[in-house]
Amino acid sequence: MAAESSAASVPASTGTVTTAVPARLDRLPWSRWHWMIVIGLGTVWILDGLEVTIVGNVAGRLAEEGSGLAISSAQVTGVAAALYVAGACFGALFFGRLTDRYGRKRLFMVTLAVYLAATALTALSFESWWFFLFRFLTGFGIGGEYAAINSAIDELIPSRYRGRVDLIINGSYWLGAIGGALLSIVMLDTDIFAKDLGWRLSFALGVVLGLVILLVRRHVPESPRWQFIHGYGDDAEKLVSSVEREIEREKGEPLPPPAREITIHQRKSIGFGLIARTVFGRYPRRAVLGLSLFIGQAFLYNAITFGFGAILTTFFDVPTGHTGYYFAVIAAGNFIGPLLLGKLFDTVGRRIMISGTYLLSGLLLFGTAWLFDRGSLTATTLTACWCVVLFFASAGASSAYLTVSEVFPMETRAMAIAFFYALGTAAGGISGPLIFADLTASGVVGETVLAFQIGAALMCAAGVVAAFLAVNAEQRSLEDIAEPLSVARESAAPTAATTGPATGDGRM
């Protein structure tokens, strides 16, 4: 394993430096080092999916007498869900700014610690206000994770793999959802666990898994791209050299020369005003794109996932303890989508795949709403329809995070992810649960159909925006997609014969 490099190993200095670090990272073949990055950073989404799904599935149990918590099912799926998303929005903004200023590694350790502590305290809930508070704080931690993790992944993964890796990692949330759905079946079985114990142990298990991830994450290095801009150029060079030596030993052959160098005016921090002017002044079309993608996917997912249990129990008489089986099926569709479609985002291209997955999932949800309105669906066939819709929607939703993390300059990356996640999710993720919880729990077919149609319409609208505004970022260096604010333009020129996409024998 490559030696770790900390942003704090030597005092930061500023000046003008010329480096080939980005090109050296992009031309690396896939290796064990990259798997370490994926496992250390990506697996937290499994935890997120595990916990969110457990909360949705235990809502009915929490509302029962003897659960140890005086709370209604609607409060769990409505108020608590909205507070979780609100916490994620605030956490993304708060930690996103710190991630750009103090580095990726420091913050992805801190945010996971916040997330785990809040999850553990949720398990100890004794009053509804305590449950609400720590759902908010859990969201606060996970919001920071989105900014820190996506920034680090995109800056460490070679350009030709970036799309598929980012999609699969974000899609791994649904592996946790499958586990949460199946785990809730066991935890809700009163022949195994008492009513006031099973749901608490579900949260505790998430904490145990998170501690394991925290141990692995200690070995994930700081982003060399962040280091050389913020005055830690020597650390960046040492880290990349160590990784190159490790990969050359693994592959048994020397690496090709890097394609280019870049000259940077180092700076210790970037002002918020400059970040805002860059995102909205220099790249307004990309800003519209990012906002559209986040709002569209947030509303579609809220239209389905926050009300799925209520729909199954209200319209199809599915027992509360059995909804986990159905959710496990749609969660599988969500993960398989990015897994199978992810490579196409790097080969067919971003514009076609982003717009296609958004439009197709929206149209399929319109079709599902029509069949539901006609009374043509059973619990099984409705779940099958959801599974197909979310197969495409999950790849599209994951591409929203990929898009905002790669189309803005490096100095603004974490804050851009945080801003678009917070604004888009606030629009769809806070209002969504409050709107859809009432619509899907009303028992009125027309109101549930309306919930589906709202999510479908906004997803289709985002797909149309992507068709016109999506950036062709596939297999391109981050520095080519959006030039760093600190670059000395006259010096950012190719320096080697290999000016096209780097080649390597790595496969994923």
Secondary structure, 3 states (H helix, E strand, C coil): CCCCCCCCCCCCCCCEEEECHHHHHHCCCCCHHHHHHHHHHHCHHHHHHHHHHHHHHHHHHHCCCCCCCCCCHHHHHHHHHHHHHHHHHHHHHHHHHHHHHHCHHHHHHHHHHHHHHHHHHHCCCCCHHHHHHHHHHHHHHHHHHHHHHHHHHHHHCCCCCHHHHHHHHHHCHHHHHHHHHHHHHHHCCCCCCCCCCHHHHHHHHHHHHHHHHHHHHCCCCCCHHHHHHCCCHHHHHHHHHHHHHHHHHHHCCCCCCCCECEEEECCCCCCHHHHHHHHHHHCHHHHHHHHHHHHHHHHHHHHHHCCHHHHHHHHHCCCHHHHHHHHHHHHHHHHHHHHHHHHHHHHCCHHHHHHHHHHHHHHHHHHHHHHHHHCCCCHHHHHHHHHHHHHHHHHHHHHHHHHHHHCCCHHHHHHHHHHHHHHHHHHHHHHHHHHHHHHHHCCCHHHHHHHHHHHHHHHHHHHHHHHHHCCCCCCCCHHHHCCCCCECHHHCCECCCCCCCCCCCCCC
